[in-house]
């Protein structure tokens, strides 16, 4: 069955450093992958989408890579700030042409000042 | 600003009662909405796909008679948790797309925290 794995351990980094989060998937050949941010007690907020034919996508301090051979996406936040502290979720399209998204368990990032 | 509104944000109910959660798309029409559930420190689990004017499509393992979904208009989907039990206590979140394109982002409501006592 389709499986998405994110590092369940929290990632603690110092302000100003680059945070790198990993999303691995198996039994999948997704046409795209999305990343979301979720703050406690809130719904997720969309950040970036990357398609299978794209190796890299950038948006301000965010960068996403997509390696369909490794079945992995990396999510980078450069010059991290305490306000970046949140849980980051990767999401892939579910089976069948229904538009549903399946989410990984998320990685919590804590940026310390 | 928010494009998906969810109500209520919190609800506490007694075991055996039913609770209705509303999800509204603001200023756009959503023929499809998705309902997720999230337990503490776990990921969002897709419960069902709500389709305007037709029956919802439930994910494997989700009881359709317990989680009733109604999508009677293009801007409103409701999830009713019937005969709620403490194990139904969770964070329920709805979502919709602004665009019909399947790879467009999902916009989420701010969730409903359900506590069943």
Boltz contact constraints between the chains, C-beta under 6 A:
constraints:
  - contact:
      token1: [A, 32]
      token2: [B, 103]
      max_distance: 6.0
  - contact:
      token1: [A, 42]
      token2: [B, 110]
      max_distance: 6.0
  - contact:
      token1: [A, 43]
      token2: [B, 93]
      max_distance: 6.0
  - contact:
      token1: [A, 43]
      token2: [B, 108]
      max_distance: 6.0
  - contact:
      token1: [A, 43]
      token2: [B, 109]
      max_distance: 6.0
  - contact:
      token1: [A, 43]
      token2: [B, 110]
      max_distance: 6.0
  - contact:
      token1: [A, 43]
      token2: [B, 111]
      max_distance: 6.0
  - contact:
      token1: [A, 44]
      token2: [B, 108]
      max_distance: 6.0
  - contact:
      token1: [A, 46]
      token2: [B, 105]
      max_distance: 6.0
  - contact:
      token1: [A, 98]
      token2: [B, 49]
      max_distance: 6.0
  - contact:
      token1: [A, 99]
      token2: [B, 102]
      max_distance: 6.0
  - contact:
      token1: [A, 100]
      token2: [B, 34]
      max_distance: 6.0
  - contact:
      token1: [A, 100]
      token2: [B, 46]
      max_distance: 6.0
  - contact:
      token1: [A, 100]
      token2: [B, 49]
      max_distance: 6.0
  - contact:
      token1: [A, 101]
      token2: [B, 106]
      max_distance: 6.0
  - contact:
      token1: [A, 103]
      token2: [B, 43]
      max_distance: 6.0
  - contact:
      token1: [A, 103]
      token2: [B, 44]
      max_distance: 6.0
  - contact:
      token1: [A, 105]
      token2: [B, 43]
      max_distance: 6.0
  - contact:
      token1: [A, 106]
      token2: [B, 43]
      max_distance: 6.0
